Amino acid sequence: MNFQQLRSIRETARCGYNLTEVANVLFTSQPGVSRQIRELEEELGVDIFERNGKRLTGLTDPGRGILTIIDRLLLEAENLQRASQEYAGQEIGTLAVATTHTQARYMLPKVVQAFRTAFPKVRIALQQSSPEHIAEWVLSGKADIGIATEGLSQFDDLVSFPCYRWHHSVVVPDGHPLLERSLITLEDLAQYPLITYDLGFTGRGHIDDAFKQADIATDIVLTAMDSDVIQQYVALGLGVGIVASMAVQQNGNNGLKVIHSAHLFAQNVTRLAVRRGAYLRQYTYDFIQQFAPDLSRADIDGAMKAGA
């Protein structure tokens, strides 16, 4: 039994049993992957994968249990490598942070700046995507940390921490009729075309829930992942924008007016997640605490051990 065999099993499950894709991920050949799988199955005396001819189609019942153990073994191997680097006093490496555009654009710059001052030899790799992909990257080890508003608390193999709360704001061009109202309502908003986030991004679920609970139909004419893109189209007069409050607090040069709307939508919580059982290097703790100052190392360790 060797680590290449274990990696072949893990990546085969991750890649939907497509051995060509597995070979590309592991920088080897498809026959090599097939051989590694076959040799491990022969050594263990059980079939790990179901087959249709020569094609792998799924995991057998024993295979599902074996895959869980393989995931744990490979995670501990990664932890061993990180621990050895830590104990050797190497404050060098790469910290991969997967996040959404809103977090990367508005909340992370000061954190990254402070982190680089404290750890000048550590490279930061920012990866931007949807909350679902962010969770997948952290679970697979492609990212050390995931930051998003939605979805991270729904995965059992992630430990996530609430970092800060925020609300949505309404943005309109100067002179818009909504600016004449002292306190806008959902009914007021529904009279205009709306521009906001894609489904699954930046608290979009709370926006939809508010209108649904009030039984108010909306005309959402444009959606985007990017707060700046939403505001650009609002400035062009295509509709009323609903964006994250931090996006308008730091973007005062676009000619738009901000309307107080915290009373309309539920608060949102941005969370930071790491993979359960992962070894966190000192600079990873530092980054987490820069982003969420209220978290102590004891808080982080306690959650990791308790699975909270």
ZAFI-679904 format. One line per field, with one value per residue: x negated, y, z of N, C-alpha, C in turn; residue in one letter; chain. Coordinates in steps of 0.1 Angstrom, whole numbers, plus 5000, padded with zeros to 4 digits. Layout:
<pts>
n.c1	[X/...];
n.c2	[Y/...];
n.c3	[Z/...];
ca.c1	[X/...];
ca.c2	[Y/...];
ca.c3	[Z/...];
c.c1	[X/...];
c.c2	[Y/...];
c.c3	[Z/...];
residuo	[A/...];
cadena	[A/...];
</pts>
This chain:
<pts>
n.c1	[4992/4994/4990/4996/5015/5036/5041/5050/5074/5089/5090/5103/5129/5135/5134/5156/5153/5140/5113/5094/5095/5086/5060/5049/5051/5033/5010/5002/5006/5036/5036/5018/5032/5054/5040/5029/5053/5063/5043/5044/5070/5067/5048/5063/5084/5110/5136/5134/5146/5176/5183/5189/5184/5153/5155/5156/5182/5192/5190/5186/5202/5183/5163/5171/5167/5140/5130/5135/5117/5093/5094/5090/5064/5048/5052/5040/5014/5009/5011/4989/4968/4971/4968/4942/4928/4936/4924/4898/4894/4900/4912/4925/4943/4974/5006/5037/5066/5100/5127/5155/5162/5171/5161/5134/5129/5139/5136/5112/5087/5074/5069/5052/5031/5021/5014/4994/4974/4968/4960/4939/4928/4947/4968/4998/5026/5054/5085/5113/5148/5180/5200/5205/5184/5163/5165/5161/5134/5120/5126/5114/5087/5075/5078/5069/5084/5118/5140/5172/5206/5228/5237/5213/5216/5230/5217/5206/5179/5165/5153/5167/5167/5185/5180/5186/5215/5238/5258/5281/5281/5300/5295/5296/5298/5290/5317/5337/5371/5375/5359/5373/5389/5393/5389/5385/5404/5410/5429/5426/5401/5407/5420/5402/5378/5354/5320/5296/5278/5265/5282/5276/5254/5239/5259/5283/5304/5318/5329/5347/5364/5376/5393/5409/5421/5437/5454/5450/5445/5417/5396/5368/5343/5317/5288/5258/5225/5208/5205/5197/5203/5231/5237/5228/5246/5269/5262/5265/5291/5308/5322/5332/5308/5298/5275/5246/5239/5213/5202/5212/5204/5177/5176/5180/5178/5194/5216/5240/5269/5275/5299/5314/5320/5320/5341/5356/5346/5333/5305/5272/5246/5212/5190/5161/5143/5126/5110/5122/5102/5078/5043/5034/5012/4991/4993/5017/5035/5030/5040/5067/5074/5069/5089/5112/5112/5123/5121/5103/5072/5078/5105/5107/5092/5108/5132/5124/5116/5140/5157/5175];
n.c2	[4988/5022/5058/5068/5050/5055/5082/5079/5065/5084/5106/5095/5091/5118/5129/5119/5093/5094/5084/5095/5122/5119/5110/5133/5151/5139/5139/5117/5086/5072/5043/5039/5049/5031/5007/5013/5014/4988/4972/4980/4972/4944/4939/4946/4929/4934/4948/4981/4999/5000/4984/4987/4968/4978/5002/5025/5030/5037/5037/5008/4993/4985/5001/5028/5030/5026/5047/5069/5064/5066/5093/5104/5094/5106/5133/5134/5129/5152/5170/5162/5170/5198/5203/5196/5216/5237/5232/5233/5259/5274/5301/5303/5298/5290/5305/5296/5312/5309/5327/5350/5375/5399/5397/5396/5420/5441/5435/5421/5434/5451/5431/5414/5431/5436/5410/5404/5421/5410/5384/5383/5364/5346/5336/5347/5332/5342/5329/5332/5325/5308/5303/5275/5263/5273/5259/5233/5235/5240/5216/5198/5204/5222/5248/5266/5281/5292/5318/5332/5343/5326/5292/5279/5268/5245/5221/5191/5184/5207/5232/5260/5295/5323/5356/5384/5405/5418/5440/5444/5471/5496/5510/5538/5559/5594/5616/5598/5586/5571/5583/5603/5593/5587/5564/5535/5508/5472/5470/5495/5491/5470/5482/5489/5478/5454/5450/5427/5403/5371/5339/5323/5339/5362/5368/5366/5349/5359/5382/5372/5357/5377/5391/5370/5361/5383/5381/5394/5402/5404/5421/5411/5421/5419/5401/5396/5385/5403/5431/5457/5455/5453/5479/5495/5490/5499/5526/5532/5534/5511/5499/5494/5489/5463/5457/5446/5461/5468/5472/5496/5514/5518/5527/5553/5570/5567/5581/5572/5571/5561/5542/5537/5505/5484/5475/5460/5435/5404/5401/5393/5369/5366/5340/5321/5293/5262/5231/5203/5188/5195/5205/5235/5260/5284/5309/5307/5307/5334/5348/5342/5354/5380/5385/5379/5393/5388/5362/5338/5319/5297/5295/5287/5263/5249/5246/5231/5207/5199/5198/5218];
n.c3	[5000/4991/4990/4965/4955/4973/4967/4941/4944/4959/4942/4920/4930/4934/4909/4896/4886/4863/4847/4830/4836/4863/4859/4848/4869/4887/4874/4858/4839/4824/4823/4844/4866/4867/4872/4898/4913/4909/4921/4948/4955/4951/4972/4994/4992/4984/4963/4955/4938/4918/4887/4852/4827/4817/4827/4855/4877/4902/4939/4958/4987/5007/4996/5001/5028/5029/5015/5032/5052/5037/5030/5055/5061/5041/5047/5072/5064/5050/5071/5086/5070/5070/5098/5102/5087/5103/5128/5120/5118/5096/5083/5058/5028/5012/5014/5007/4999/4995/4982/4979/4954/4966/4993/4987/4974/4991/5019/5025/5017/5037/5056/5042/5038/5064/5071/5053/5062/5086/5079/5056/5039/5031/5006/4993/4979/4963/4956/4937/4937/4936/4966/4968/4953/4967/4992/4982/4974/4998/5012/4995/4999/4982/4989/5018/5035/5036/5027/5030/5026/5024/5028/5039/5064/5061/5056/5069/5071/5073/5095/5106/5113/5126/5115/5110/5109/5085/5064/5036/5012/4995/4963/4942/4912/4914/4921/4918/4923/4947/4966/4977/4997/5032/5046/5030/5016/5010/4991/4978/4965/4948/4927/4908/4883/4894/4904/4913/4933/4919/4923/4954/4961/4982/5002/4988/4992/5014/5004/4985/5002/5018/5001/4993/5017/5021/5001/4976/4943/4922/4898/4887/4868/4862/4872/4890/4901/4911/4931/4921/4894/4895/4906/4885/4865/4876/4878/4851/4848/4846/4866/4901/4926/4948/4971/4989/5021/5027/5003/4993/5012/5007/4982/4971/4949/4926/4919/4928/4950/4983/5000/5031/5042/5060/5075/5059/5050/5063/5085/5075/5078/5076/5071/5081/5070/5077/5069/5086/5110/5098/5099/5112/5103/5120/5107/5095/5116/5123/5101/5102/5126/5120/5103/5118/5145/5171/5175/5194/5196/5212/5209/5182/5182/5200/5186/5164/5176/5189/5169/5165];
ca.c1	[5000/4987/4998/5001/5027/5046/5045/5058/5088/5096/5093/5113/5142/5137/5135/5168/5149/5134/5099/5086/5094/5078/5046/5044/5049/5022/4998/4998/5013/5048/5033/5012/5043/5061/5031/5029/5066/5064/5033/5049/5082/5061/5042/5073/5093/5124/5137/5137/5155/5185/5178/5197/5173/5140/5158/5159/5195/5195/5184/5192/5205/5170/5155/5175/5160/5125/5127/5135/5104/5083/5094/5084/5050/5042/5053/5030/5001/5007/5008/4975/4959/4973/4963/4927/4924/4938/4914/4885/4893/4901/4923/4926/4953/4985/5019/5047/5079/5111/5137/5163/5157/5175/5152/5120/5129/5142/5132/5099/5075/5067/5064/5040/5020/5015/5008/4981/4964/4964/4954/4936/4923/4958/4975/5013/5033/5068/5093/5127/5158/5193/5199/5204/5171/5154/5166/5154/5119/5115/5128/5104/5074/5070/5078/5067/5095/5129/5148/5184/5218/5238/5234/5202/5220/5239/5209/5202/5165/5160/5156/5169/5168/5191/5170/5192/5228/5240/5271/5281/5285/5305/5287/5304/5292/5294/5329/5347/5383/5374/5352/5383/5395/5385/5386/5390/5410/5408/5439/5420/5390/5413/5425/5392/5369/5344/5307/5290/5268/5269/5287/5265/5243/5240/5272/5294/5316/5326/5337/5359/5373/5383/5404/5418/5429/5446/5462/5448/5438/5406/5390/5353/5340/5303/5281/5244/5218/5199/5212/5193/5211/5245/5238/5225/5258/5278/5258/5269/5306/5315/5330/5328/5298/5297/5261/5240/5237/5199/5199/5216/5197/5164/5177/5188/5175/5201/5227/5253/5273/5277/5311/5314/5329/5317/5353/5363/5341/5327/5291/5264/5234/5201/5183/5148/5142/5114/5114/5121/5090/5066/5033/5033/4999/4992/4997/5031/5042/5029/5049/5081/5076/5069/5102/5122/5104/5130/5118/5090/5067/5085/5118/5105/5088/5119/5142/5118/5117/5153/5166/5186];
ca.c2	[5000/5034/5070/5070/5043/5062/5094/5074/5062/5096/5115/5088/5095/5133/5132/5113/5080/5096/5081/5104/5134/5116/5110/5147/5157/5132/5139/5103/5081/5065/5029/5039/5050/5018/4997/5016/5010/4973/4967/4982/4963/4931/4938/4946/4917/4938/4958/4995/5005/4992/4985/4983/4964/4984/5016/5026/5037/5042/5031/4997/4996/4986/5013/5040/5030/5027/5061/5077/5061/5071/5108/5107/5091/5117/5145/5134/5130/5167/5177/5159/5179/5212/5204/5195/5229/5246/5229/5237/5274/5280/5310/5305/5289/5297/5304/5297/5316/5309/5336/5356/5388/5409/5396/5399/5434/5451/5431/5414/5442/5455/5419/5409/5440/5434/5397/5404/5428/5400/5372/5387/5353/5338/5340/5345/5329/5344/5322/5337/5317/5308/5296/5261/5259/5276/5248/5222/5237/5238/5202/5190/5208/5232/5261/5264/5289/5296/5329/5335/5345/5315/5278/5272/5261/5233/5210/5185/5182/5220/5239/5274/5305/5335/5366/5397/5407/5430/5440/5449/5485/5499/5521/5544/5571/5607/5621/5587/5589/5565/5592/5612/5586/5587/5550/5527/5494/5462/5474/5505/5485/5461/5490/5492/5467/5453/5444/5423/5392/5358/5330/5317/5348/5375/5370/5367/5341/5367/5391/5365/5353/5389/5394/5358/5361/5394/5378/5405/5398/5413/5420/5411/5422/5416/5396/5394/5381/5414/5444/5468/5453/5457/5493/5501/5490/5509/5540/5534/5535/5499/5494/5497/5479/5458/5453/5445/5474/5472/5476/5510/5522/5521/5530/5566/5578/5562/5589/5566/5574/5549/5543/5528/5494/5473/5470/5452/5422/5398/5403/5383/5365/5361/5329/5316/5279/5254/5217/5196/5179/5200/5212/5249/5266/5297/5321/5305/5313/5348/5353/5340/5364/5393/5387/5379/5396/5383/5347/5335/5306/5287/5293/5280/5249/5242/5242/5221/5195/5196/5197/5228];
ca.c3	[5000/4991/4990/4952/4954/4981/4960/4929/4949/4963/4931/4912/4935/4932/4894/4890/4881/4850/4849/4822/4845/4874/4854/4846/4883/4894/4864/4854/4828/4827/4827/4857/4876/4867/4879/4912/4919/4909/4931/4962/4956/4953/4985/5005/4990/4982/4952/4960/4928/4910/4873/4840/4818/4822/4832/4869/4878/4916/4950/4965/5001/5013/4990/5008/5041/5027/5010/5044/5058/5028/5032/5068/5060/5033/5055/5082/5057/5047/5084/5090/5063/5076/5111/5101/5083/5114/5138/5115/5119/5083/5081/5044/5022/5004/5021/4997/5005/4985/4987/4969/4949/4976/5004/4982/4970/5001/5033/5026/5014/5049/5063/5035/5040/5077/5071/5045/5070/5097/5073/5043/5031/5028/4994/4994/4966/4964/4946/4938/4931/4943/4979/4967/4949/4978/5001/4976/4974/5012/5015/4988/5002/4972/4996/5033/5042/5027/5033/5022/5035/5023/5025/5045/5076/5057/5053/5081/5072/5075/5107/5102/5124/5123/5116/5112/5104/5076/5058/5023/5010/4982/4956/4930/4907/4919/4915/4917/4931/4960/4975/4983/5008/5044/5049/5019/5019/4999/4980/4970/4957/4938/4916/4899/4880/4904/4900/4926/4931/4915/4934/4961/4964/4990/5009/4979/4998/5023/4996/4979/5013/5023/4991/4993/5029/5020/4990/4967/4931/4918/4885/4888/4854/4859/4883/4888/4912/4915/4935/4913/4882/4899/4907/4872/4857/4883/4873/4837/4848/4842/4877/4915/4930/4962/4972/5003/5027/5027/4989/4991/5021/5002/4968/4971/4937/4914/4916/4933/4963/4992/5008/5042/5040/5069/5081/5049/5048/5074/5086/5069/5086/5068/5079/5076/5072/5074/5068/5099/5112/5092/5108/5109/5106/5128/5099/5092/5127/5123/5091/5107/5137/5114/5096/5128/5158/5183/5177/5200/5192/5220/5202/5170/5185/5206/5176/5156/5184/5193/5157/5166];
c.c1	[4991/4996/5004/5014/5038/5051/5054/5072/5095/5100/5103/5127/5145/5140/5147/5164/5144/5118/5090/5084/5085/5063/5041/5042/5036/5009/4993/5006/5026/5045/5026/5022/5050/5053/5030/5042/5067/5055/5038/5061/5077/5055/5052/5083/5107/5124/5141/5147/5164/5181/5189/5188/5160/5142/5161/5172/5199/5187/5192/5195/5191/5161/5159/5168/5145/5122/5127/5122/5092/5082/5087/5069/5042/5042/5042/5016/4998/5004/4994/4965/4959/4966/4947/4921/4925/4927/4900/4883/4893/4913/4925/4937/4963/4998/5029/5060/5089/5122/5145/5157/5160/5165/5138/5119/5130/5137/5118/5087/5067/5061/5052/5028/5013/5008/4995/4970/4959/4957/4950/4931/4935/4966/4990/5019/5048/5075/5107/5137/5171/5191/5197/5190/5161/5153/5158/5139/5113/5115/5117/5089/5068/5070/5076/5079/5105/5136/5160/5195/5227/5231/5223/5206/5228/5231/5203/5186/5158/5163/5156/5171/5175/5181/5176/5206/5229/5254/5270/5285/5291/5298/5295/5296/5297/5307/5340/5359/5382/5367/5361/5390/5387/5381/5393/5395/5407/5417/5433/5409/5396/5419/5415/5384/5358/5331/5300/5281/5274/5274/5275/5253/5248/5253/5284/5306/5324/5334/5349/5369/5381/5395/5414/5427/5440/5456/5462/5440/5428/5402/5375/5348/5326/5297/5266/5237/5211/5207/5209/5201/5225/5246/5236/5238/5269/5275/5263/5284/5314/5323/5325/5319/5300/5284/5257/5237/5222/5194/5202/5208/5183/5164/5185/5186/5183/5213/5240/5256/5278/5290/5311/5324/5327/5330/5361/5359/5333/5312/5284/5251/5224/5193/5170/5147/5129/5118/5112/5109/5077/5056/5032/5019/5001/4997/5012/5039/5042/5039/5063/5084/5076/5083/5113/5115/5110/5127/5104/5085/5074/5099/5117/5101/5100/5129/5137/5119/5131/5162/5177/5188];
c.c2	[5012/5046/5073/5062/5050/5074/5090/5071/5075/5104/5108/5092/5110/5136/5125/5100/5082/5095/5090/5117/5131/5116/5124/5154/5152/5132/5126/5099/5073/5050/5029/5040/5037/5007/5000/5012/4995/4967/4968/4973/4948/4929/4938/4935/4921/4947/4971/5002/4995/4995/4981/4980/4969/4997/5015/5034/5042/5034/5019/5001/4995/4998/5026/5041/5032/5041/5071/5076/5067/5087/5111/5105/5102/5130/5146/5135/5145/5174/5174/5168/5193/5213/5204/5209/5239/5245/5233/5252/5280/5288/5314/5295/5297/5294/5307/5300/5317/5318/5342/5369/5399/5409/5401/5414/5444/5447/5426/5423/5445/5442/5414/5418/5438/5420/5397/5411/5418/5388/5375/5376/5343/5344/5338/5343/5331/5337/5327/5328/5318/5301/5281/5256/5262/5265/5236/5223/5235/5223/5194/5194/5218/5246/5258/5270/5292/5307/5332/5337/5333/5302/5271/5264/5248/5221/5204/5184/5196/5225/5254/5283/5318/5347/5380/5396/5419/5429/5445/5464/5486/5511/5525/5555/5584/5611/5610/5590/5583/5574/5601/5606/5585/5573/5541/5513/5485/5465/5485/5500/5477/5469/5492/5479/5467/5446/5440/5410/5379/5349/5323/5326/5359/5378/5371/5360/5350/5378/5384/5361/5365/5391/5382/5358/5372/5392/5389/5400/5408/5411/5422/5410/5418/5411/5395/5390/5392/5426/5455/5467/5458/5472/5500/5501/5498/5523/5543/5535/5523/5494/5499/5486/5476/5451/5452/5459/5478/5476/5491/5519/5526/5525/5543/5574/5574/5570/5584/5571/5561/5552/5533/5517/5482/5467/5461/5437/5417/5400/5391/5381/5360/5351/5326/5301/5273/5239/5210/5187/5184/5206/5226/5255/5279/5308/5319/5310/5328/5354/5353/5351/5378/5396/5387/5381/5391/5368/5346/5322/5295/5284/5285/5265/5242/5238/5231/5207/5190/5194/5207/5235];
c.c3	[5000/4989/4975/4949/4961/4973/4947/4933/4952/4951/4921/4917/4933/4918/4888/4882/4866/4851/4841/4830/4857/4870/4853/4860/4889/4885/4861/4842/4833/4831/4841/4868/4878/4875/4894/4919/4920/4920/4945/4964/4959/4967/4996/5004/4988/4970/4958/4951/4921/4895/4863/4829/4824/4828/4847/4870/4892/4926/4955/4979/5009/5008/4997/5021/5039/5023/5022/5051/5050/5029/5044/5068/5052/5040/5065/5076/5054/5060/5089/5083/5068/5089/5111/5096/5095/5124/5133/5114/5106/5082/5066/5039/5014/5012/5010/5003/4994/4991/4976/4965/4960/4987/4999/4979/4982/5016/5035/5024/5027/5056/5056/5037/5053/5078/5064/5053/5081/5091/5058/5034/5027/5016/4997/4980/4969/4953/4948/4930/4939/4957/4978/4963/4960/4988/4995/4976/4988/5015/5008/4991/4992/4978/5011/5040/5032/5034/5024/5032/5035/5022/5033/5057/5073/5055/5066/5082/5072/5089/5104/5114/5119/5125/5118/5105/5095/5071/5043/5023/4996/4976/4944/4925/4914/4912/4914/4927/4945/4970/4982/4995/5020/5048/5038/5024/5008/4988/4971/4961/4945/4926/4905/4895/4890/4898/4913/4922/4925/4926/4941/4965/4973/4996/5000/4985/5007/5016/4991/4990/5018/5014/4991/5005/5028/5008/4979/4955/4927/4904/4885/4874/4851/4872/4880/4901/4919/4919/4926/4900/4884/4899/4894/4864/4863/4878/4859/4836/4845/4854/4890/4920/4945/4963/4987/5008/5026/5013/4987/5000/5016/4987/4965/4959/4924/4911/4921/4947/4970/5000/5019/5040/5049/5075/5071/5048/5061/5074/5080/5078/5076/5077/5072/5080/5069/5074/5082/5099/5106/5102/5103/5113/5113/5119/5095/5103/5127/5113/5096/5117/5131/5108/5107/5142/5170/5185/5183/5194/5199/5214/5190/5173/5191/5196/5167/5163/5187/5181/5157/5153];
residuo	[M/N/F/Q/Q/L/R/S/I/R/E/T/A/R/C/G/Y/N/L/T/E/V/A/N/V/L/F/T/S/Q/P/G/V/S/R/Q/I/R/E/L/E/E/E/L/G/V/D/I/F/E/R/N/G/K/R/L/T/G/L/T/D/P/G/R/G/I/L/T/I/I/D/R/L/L/L/E/A/E/N/L/Q/R/A/S/Q/E/Y/A/G/Q/E/I/G/T/L/A/V/A/T/T/H/T/Q/A/R/Y/M/L/P/K/V/V/Q/A/F/R/T/A/F/P/K/V/R/I/A/L/Q/Q/S/S/P/E/H/I/A/E/W/V/L/S/G/K/A/D/I/G/I/A/T/E/G/L/S/Q/F/D/D/L/V/S/F/P/C/Y/R/W/H/H/S/V/V/V/P/D/G/H/P/L/L/E/R/S/L/I/T/L/E/D/L/A/Q/Y/P/L/I/T/Y/D/L/G/F/T/G/R/G/H/I/D/D/A/F/K/Q/A/D/I/A/T/D/I/V/L/T/A/M/D/S/D/V/I/Q/Q/Y/V/A/L/G/L/G/V/G/I/V/A/S/M/A/V/Q/Q/N/G/N/N/G/L/K/V/I/H/S/A/H/L/F/A/Q/N/V/T/R/L/A/V/R/R/G/A/Y/L/R/Q/Y/T/Y/D/F/I/Q/Q/F/A/P/D/L/S/R/A/D/I/D/G/A/M/K/A/G/A];
cadena	[A/A/A/A/A/A/A/A/A/A/A/A/A/A/A/A/A/A/A/A/A/A/A/A/A/A/A/A/A/A/A/A/A/A/A/A/A/A/A/A/A/A/A/A/A/A/A/A/A/A/A/A/A/A/A/A/A/A/A/A/A/A/A/A/A/A/A/A/A/A/A/A/A/A/A/A/A/A/A/A/A/A/A/A/A/A/A/A/A/A/A/A/A/A/A/A/A/A/A/A/A/A/A/A/A/A/A/A/A/A/A/A/A/A/A/A/A/A/A/A/A/A/A/A/A/A/A/A/A/A/A/A/A/A/A/A/A/A/A/A/A/A/A/A/A/A/A/A/A/A/A/A/A/A/A/A/A/A/A/A/A/A/A/A/A/A/A/A/A/A/A/A/A/A/A/A/A/A/A/A/A/A/A/A/A/A/A/A/A/A/A/A/A/A/A/A/A/A/A/A/A/A/A/A/A/A/A/A/A/A/A/A/A/A/A/A/A/A/A/A/A/A/A/A/A/A/A/A/A/A/A/A/A/A/A/A/A/A/A/A/A/A/A/A/A/A/A/A/A/A/A/A/A/A/A/A/A/A/A/A/A/A/A/A/A/A/A/A/A/A/A/A/A/A/A/A/A/A/A/A/A/A/A/A/A/A/A/A/A/A/A/A/A/A/A/A/A/A/A/A/A/A/A/A/A/A/A/A];
</pts>
